[in-house]
Amino acid sequence: SKMSLLEEMAADVLAEEVVRRLPEFFDKDLSLFLLACSRPGWAAERCGLAAIAQVQERDLSRFSVQDLCMIAQALAKIGPKAKAHLCVVADEVFGRQTSGFTTADKAVVLWALAKAKVAHLGLTRLLVRSLAVEDCQALA
């Protein structure tokens, strides 16, 4: 549905405030907001690029496994404009050697790499080998 002029103005003001405060977002909040930006709507249109840029501004080593996976999934869904940022996340996951990642987490990261056509051979090899020896029944 079409937004009224007043709704458009309110969305613009809200978006300006969100973008201004993105550096203050907790890591979990940023990952959730990126997931929201991966879907069509005012957040993606007005704040998406700024939210994507936050990925490179953050120390990803502080992020939980769950948040890294959520960010990888969101960036893959966002598409080509987020591909370079997904590479940064892939580097962090590879640096951790998937330590602490569940079977589902590994599958999500592998899906994100495939969806975005990110060629991170070391991480892809690590994920495929790891998933090959794990019980993937948990994914069903």
Disulfide bonds with the S-S distance in Angstrom:
none
